[in-house]
């Protein structure tokens, strides 16, 4: 509604500008070639009188502009009846000009002069109303009034009778057809507006659910595939990433240095995740939780997660070589079933995953500090890797906080 009303405001501004230009041109011609103007009007009319129409038109359009602006601020649509009344008022003004020309020049010369062409200005600009029926109505009003002026308003003498009603009806029919075509163009523009708004709404919805850190590629796939955000159980690879001892090293640096270093590191890691089909579900201070296989399903989520982790470790090492503040990463990856969906309060929800798989992945990442490693995976991930996990080093069964018995852990990287 707001977009349609804004295009209506644009139409009004263009119409006012056109009226001003026509008025200026009329004055200029009257000033530069008064004798020629007098011959055209047979000395009965001056272009200055055209302002008797132009000025009311401008005042009327300014009033409509103010009314539409008020409705936009109030979040209301303009009543349909007022739109149709506006069409009648606007399109009747060229008819007034045509009547002045007929009284001055005579019907034949006036109907062949510029006044009938002014109808097309209103018909063309009616496309900005983005309403098929309003544009068609504009063409209908213009065609009807032109036909009336040609046939019934000071009709031509006997010499013009040969033209007959059909002659003028044919011209009016073309004007009406132009109105219909303008309506078709406006309807197509409206459909494109609606499609753009729908796409933007879908992107906003996905961004609100999955966070600002979802890549454009994932957004496009979510829109195209229509991934469900309802809570369901699915198999997902969960990755926790954390920068080791970051808080301690940040104490000796300014807040801006901390933010710049963290942003730079995250930018590299998130870009790698995007390439491997993962998403950052949420940032956790100096770390984050990433998902593979949700919300977009993937049969090889564990392989993608491990490939991304390997590349992240290598990229971090390269970044450390050129940085005065080297960072050490801890990564934990586990694969299993989770409850994934749109979870939260009625006022604010976000897409996330819940379950023991998530908890165990977080415990794995925390074990890196204890085991002096950077990348740990669970037995489930090792089994899913198959031959791609031949370099995995068993770290034995390790006690894990929150679990009754030690669990086997594997180290990569």
Secondary structure as GFF3:
##gff-version 3
##sequence-region A 1 413
A	DSSP	alpha_helix	2	32	.	.	.	ID=ss1
A	DSSP	alpha_helix	34	40	.	.	.	ID=ss2
A	DSSP	three_ten_helix	47	50	.	.	.	ID=ss3
A	DSSP	alpha_helix	51	74	.	.	.	ID=ss4
A	DSSP	alpha_helix	80	105	.	.	.	ID=ss5
A	DSSP	alpha_helix	107	111	.	.	.	ID=ss6
A	DSSP	alpha_helix	115	125	.	.	.	ID=ss7
A	DSSP	three_ten_helix	126	129	.	.	.	ID=ss8
A	DSSP	alpha_helix	132	151	.	.	.	ID=ss9
A	DSSP	three_ten_helix	158	160	.	.	.	ID=ss10
A	DSSP	alpha_helix	164	210	.	.	.	ID=ss11
A	DSSP	alpha_helix	216	225	.	.	.	ID=ss12
A	DSSP	beta_strand	232	244	.	.	.	ID=ss13
A	DSSP	alpha_helix	246	250	.	.	.	ID=ss14
A	DSSP	alpha_helix	255	275	.	.	.	ID=ss15
A	DSSP	beta_strand	279	283	.	.	.	ID=ss16
A	DSSP	beta_strand	287	292	.	.	.	ID=ss17
A	DSSP	alpha_helix	301	321	.	.	.	ID=ss18
A	DSSP	beta_strand	328	344	.	.	.	ID=ss19
A	DSSP	beta_strand	349	354	.	.	.	ID=ss20
A	DSSP	alpha_helix	356	371	.	.	.	ID=ss21
A	DSSP	beta_strand	375	378	.	.	.	ID=ss22
A	DSSP	alpha_helix	379	385	.	.	.	ID=ss23
A	DSSP	three_ten_helix	386	389	.	.	.	ID=ss24
A	DSSP	beta_strand	393	398	.	.	.	ID=ss25
A	DSSP	beta_strand	407	411	.	.	.	ID=ss26
###
